[in-house]
């Protein structure tokens, strides 16, 4: 609660190319902004509030691209706090530096605050799905910088769904479920009736 939230959707598009290899023509996009390969190009950008952690909801909406996501700040690999996988909230957060997300996979995680003046890179490291699969190379999904309140828009700024999360106004459904004791008497009664 209280963290800036971003919804990030990964898709793939077909590039115009003379290559006969369909995989060579595949380019990833993040919220419709084309990712770039390591050899260059201008990546999508995100502006974050300096030092503020954020809550990211990530969807791999590609048809066949497995992703191996990493986040670096000034070249240092960052630890991500995974709180939900495919719509299922984890009982305890999972901390890791690489997120492997298959096609149609969803993951929600908290990213550490980007220090003022530093640059972050959000990228997929590529993924080899085997001899009869695809090899998709590393692609830079977004460049992160600090400034303002994290809502600023610039040229090539990634169009993300970003808004503060409101505190719940009513009790969370099933929040007390772990404290309840099951009534096994009724279960035993129905089991005896079926014998």
TORSE-444271 format. One record per residue (C-alpha): residue in three letters; y, x, z. Coordinates in steps of 0.25 Angstrom, whole numbers, plus 5000, padded with zeros to 4 digits. Layout:
N
ALAYXZ
...
// end
This chain:
195
UNK500050005000
UNK501450044997
UNK501050144986
UNK501650144972
UNK500550084963
UNK500250124948
UNK499250054939
UNK498750154929
UNK497850114917
UNK497150214909
UNK496750174894
UNK496450244881
UNK497050234868
UNK496650294854
UNK497450404849
UNK497750424834
UNK496950544830
UNK496150604818
UNK494950634827
UNK493650564825
UNK493350574839
UNK493750434846
UNK493850504860
UNK494850604854
UNK495750484851
UNK495750434865
UNK496950444874
UNK497150384888
UNK498350304892
UNK498850274906
UNK499650144906
UNK499750154891
UNK500350284891
UNK499550394884
UNK498950504892
UNK499050644886
UNK498050754884
UNK498250894892
UNK498850954879
UNK500150884881
UNK500950764878
UNK501850674887
UNK500950604898
UNK501350474904
UNK502150494917
UNK502250424931
UNK503350444941
UNK502950444955
UNK503750434968
UNK503750574974
UNK502650584985
UNK502250444984
UNK500750414983
UNK500350304973
UNK499250204971
UNK498650204957
UNK497750104951
UNK497050164939
UNK496250094928
UNK495450164917
UNK495550064906
UNK495050154896
UNK493750114888
UNK492950244890
UNK493850354896
UNK493350404910
UNK494550464917
UNK494550574927
UNK495950564934
UNK496650664941
UNK498150674947
UNK498850814949
UNK500150844955
UNK500750974950
UNK499351014946
UNK498650984959
UNK497550884959
UNK497850764967
UNK496950684976
UNK496850534973
UNK496550424984
UNK495650324977
UNK495650184984
UNK495050094974
UNK494050104962
UNK493749994952
UNK494449894961
UNK493649934973
UNK494449984985
UNK493750104992
UNK493550095007
UNK494150235008
UNK494950304998
UNK494350414989
UNK495150544987
UNK494850624974
UNK495650704963
UNK494950644951
UNK494650504948
UNK493550474938
UNK493850334932
UNK492950274921
UNK493450174911
UNK493750034917
UNK493850114931
UNK494950084941
UNK495450174952
UNK496550154962
UNK497050274969
UNK498250334977
UNK498950454971
UNK499650554980
UNK501150564979
UNK501750664968
UNK502650764975
UNK504150764970
UNK504350854958
UNK502850864955
UNK502050814943
UNK500750744943
UNK499750724932
UNK498750604931
UNK497650644921
UNK496250614917
UNK495450744917
UNK494550694905
UNK493050644907
UNK491850674899
UNK490850564899
UNK489650644893
UNK489050674880
UNK489050534874
UNK490450494881
UNK491850534879
UNK492650654884
UNK494050614887
UNK494950734890
UNK496050754900
UNK497250664899
UNK498550664907
UNK498850524911
UNK500150534917
UNK501150634923
UNK501750604936
UNK503150644941
UNK503950604953
UNK505250524954
UNK505950404959
UNK505050294964
UNK503950314955
UNK504350194946
UNK505250274936
UNK504950254922
UNK505250374911
UNK504850404897
UNK503250404896
UNK503250344911
UNK501850284913
UNK502050124914
UNK501250104927
UNK501149984935
UNK501850034948
UNK502249954959
UNK502249964975
UNK501049904981
UNK501449784991
UNK500849775004
UNK499849655005
UNK500549525010
UNK499249465015
UNK497949515021
UNK497049605012
UNK495849525008
UNK494549565015
UNK495349675023
UNK494549635036
UNK493149625029
UNK492649755035
UNK492849705049
UNK492049575048
UNK490549565052
UNK489649495043
UNK488949365047
UNK487449405045
UNK486949285052
UNK487249195040
UNK486649295031
UNK485349295039
UNK485249145039
UNK485349135024
UNK484349245022
UNK483349175031
UNK483549045024
UNK483149115011
UNK481849165016
// end
